[in-house]
Amino acid sequence: MVYLVTGAKGQLGQAVVALLKQQGKQVCAFSRDQLDIGDYGQLAEVFAEHQPKIVFNCAAYTQVDRAESESEIAHRVNAQGPKYLAQLCTQYDAFLCHFSTDYVFNGKAFLPYEENAVPSPLGVYGQTKRQGEAAVEISQARYAILRTAWVYGLVGKNFVKTILRLAQERETLRIVEDQIGTPTWTGDLAEVALALAEGQTENGIYHVTNSGVASWYDFAVAICEEATHLGWDLRVKEIISISTAEYPTPAERPSYSVLSRRKVEEKLGHKMTHWRVALRQMLKALWESEH
Ligand SMILES: NC(=O)c1ccc[n+]([C@@H]2O[C@H](COP(=O)([O-])OP(=O)(O)OC[C@H]3O[C@@H](n4cnc5c(N)ncnc54)[C@H](OP(=O)(O)O)[C@@H]3O)[C@@H](O)[C@H]2O)c1
């Protein structure tokens, strides 16, 4: 049985491919250069040649701020691409595992968002991701949409690696404290995605993050504490919490985007790992790969 992975060079794509290979699955993995999901012709050729039975769509336009000025490209990748994939999955009777984001919500809630909460994205990235979800939902494909949040992996650009670098360069960091969410490790996300894809899962949306909540400030402090404990020689002496207003960005972010994990945890029969434990595991793996 062939497993197709799009966006295979992204943070999540690499984790999914590594997991599938580790389990001895037959993997067809395509990076953006090899397969553009906004191009129906390219997708149709790949489906015809490889006849995949499970498809992990890890491709996405993820530049949250740049999307504000590149809405056409963001729409092409985040909305049009999933629509094409859902059409082809229907045609080939393949299961589509698609990924979406906490940024489909406006962050005005104060309790974790359930899957049926009404989306109301604040920016272009969230809007186009919601359009992609909708295209999958109205298709005839068998699918699971995994909404996740604050993703970091061993490879690629992410908050953990940025903070690690800055903490080695600077004595002071200023980090936003009034945005609350849940950091999520690609290793854990990939495992849940595979379990759902192989588990005769009912069509629908699943919220999948590590457990617990944090602000970006909490997350940065934890990264520095765990890294110091593992042996990194950090220069940072002070981490100052600031407000979103003090760090303006082109795209507005939700101030609270915690996702309820109740549905997925019931489905899996176990709790998700706490974000701090997952962070420790990721940093340990990073340390070992670098030393
Ligand atoms: N990162 C987060 O914090 C976060 C949070 C919530 C949800 N998510 C969702 O989680 C999923 C995985 O995100 P990630 O963090 O792994 O993102 P990522 O590291 O940016 O990976 C996305 C990959 O998709 C590729 N790509 C872009 N346009 C493409 C196209 N037209 N055709 C094929 N591939 C294309 C990118 O290639 P280039 O690098 O060459 O552009 C990149 O390799 C996405 O659905 C994202 O929306 C992410």
Ligand as a Chemical Component Dictionary entry (heavy atoms), coordinates in Angstrom:
data_LIG
# 
_chem_comp.id                   LIG 
_chem_comp.type                 NON-POLYMER 
_chem_comp.pdbx_formal_charge   0 
_chem_comp.three_letter_code    LIG 
# 
loop_
_chem_comp_atom.comp_id 
_chem_comp_atom.atom_id 
_chem_comp_atom.alt_atom_id 
_chem_comp_atom.type_symbol 
_chem_comp_atom.charge 
_chem_comp_atom.model_Cartn_x 
_chem_comp_atom.model_Cartn_y 
_chem_comp_atom.model_Cartn_z 
_chem_comp_atom.pdbx_ordinal 
LIG N1  N1  N 0  4.032  25.761 11.687 1  
LIG C1  C1  C 0  3.053  25.972 12.540 2  
LIG O1  O1  O 0  3.242  26.574 13.603 3  
LIG C2  C2  C 0  1.668  25.439 12.260 4  
LIG C3  C3  C 0  0.650  25.741 13.175 5  
LIG C4  C4  C 0  -0.629 25.240 12.930 6  
LIG C5  C5  C 0  -0.867 24.462 11.811 7  
LIG N2  N2  N 1  0.143  24.219 10.933 8  
LIG C6  C6  C 0  -0.169 23.416 9.742  9  
LIG O2  O2  O 0  0.591  22.229 9.804  10 
LIG C7  C7  C 0  0.928  21.806 8.483  11 
LIG C8  C8  C 0  2.430  21.584 8.361  12 
LIG O3  O3  O 0  3.091  22.815 8.606  13 
LIG P1  P1  P 0  4.680  22.917 8.743  14 
LIG O4  O4  O 0  4.952  23.602 10.024 15 
LIG O5  O5  O -1 5.309  21.595 8.470  16 
LIG O6  O6  O 0  4.962  23.933 7.555  17 
LIG P2  P2  P 0  6.294  24.119 6.692  18 
LIG O7  O7  O 0  7.482  23.681 7.461  19 
LIG O8  O8  O 0  6.226  25.510 6.154  20 
LIG O9  O9  O 0  6.077  23.082 5.510  21 
LIG C9  C9  C 0  5.203  23.294 4.445  22 
LIG C10 C10 C 0  5.841  22.732 3.208  23 
LIG O10 O10 O 0  4.940  22.906 2.116  24 
LIG C11 C11 C 0  5.722  23.308 0.990  25 
LIG N3  N3  N 0  4.915  23.972 -0.031 26 
LIG C12 C12 C 0  4.597  25.292 -0.134 27 
LIG N4  N4  N 0  3.871  25.490 -1.240 28 
LIG C13 C13 C 0  3.722  24.283 -1.866 29 
LIG C14 C14 C 0  3.086  23.829 -3.044 30 
LIG N5  N5  N 0  2.444  24.673 -3.862 31 
LIG N6  N6  N 0  3.136  22.504 -3.351 32 
LIG C15 C15 C 0  3.786  21.648 -2.563 33 
LIG N7  N7  N 0  4.430  22.005 -1.431 34 
LIG C16 C16 C 0  4.372  23.316 -1.073 35 
LIG C17 C17 C 0  6.775  24.208 1.581  36 
LIG O11 O11 O 0  7.860  24.346 0.680  37 
LIG P3  P3  P 0  8.795  25.674 0.760  38 
LIG O12 O12 O 0  9.394  25.666 2.135  39 
LIG O13 O13 O 0  9.769  25.430 -0.337 40 
LIG O14 O14 O 0  7.870  26.815 0.547  41 
LIG C18 C18 C 0  7.157  23.438 2.847  42 
LIG O15 O15 O 0  8.156  22.481 2.584  43 
LIG C19 C19 C 0  0.365  22.875 7.542  44 
LIG O16 O16 O 0  -0.887 22.476 7.080  45 
LIG C20 C20 C 0  0.214  24.093 8.446  46 
LIG O17 O17 O 0  -0.794 24.965 7.976  47 
LIG C21 C21 C 0  1.397  24.670 11.137 48 
# 
loop_
_chem_comp_bond.comp_id 
_chem_comp_bond.atom_id_1 
_chem_comp_bond.atom_id_2 
_chem_comp_bond.value_order 
_chem_comp_bond.pdbx_ordinal 
LIG N1  C1  SING 1  
LIG C1  O1  DOUB 2  
LIG C1  C2  SING 3  
LIG C2  C3  SING 4  
LIG C2  C21 DOUB 5  
LIG C3  C4  DOUB 6  
LIG C4  C5  SING 7  
LIG C5  N2  DOUB 8  
LIG N2  C6  SING 9  
LIG N2  C21 SING 10 
LIG C6  O2  SING 11 
LIG C6  C20 SING 12 
LIG O2  C7  SING 13 
LIG C7  C8  SING 14 
LIG C7  C19 SING 15 
LIG C8  O3  SING 16 
LIG O3  P1  SING 17 
LIG P1  O4  DOUB 18 
LIG P1  O5  SING 19 
LIG P1  O6  SING 20 
LIG O6  P2  SING 21 
LIG P2  O7  DOUB 22 
LIG P2  O8  SING 23 
LIG P2  O9  SING 24 
LIG O9  C9  SING 25 
LIG C9  C10 SING 26 
LIG C10 O10 SING 27 
LIG C10 C18 SING 28 
LIG O10 C11 SING 29 
LIG C11 N3  SING 30 
LIG C11 C17 SING 31 
LIG N3  C12 SING 32 
LIG N3  C16 SING 33 
LIG C12 N4  DOUB 34 
LIG N4  C13 SING 35 
LIG C13 C14 SING 36 
LIG C13 C16 DOUB 37 
LIG C14 N5  SING 38 
LIG C14 N6  DOUB 39 
LIG N6  C15 SING 40 
LIG C15 N7  DOUB 41 
LIG N7  C16 SING 42 
LIG C17 O11 SING 43 
LIG C17 C18 SING 44 
LIG O11 P3  SING 45 
LIG P3  O12 DOUB 46 
LIG P3  O13 SING 47 
LIG P3  O14 SING 48 
LIG C18 O15 SING 49 
LIG C19 O16 SING 50 
LIG C19 C20 SING 51 
LIG C20 O17 SING 52 
# 
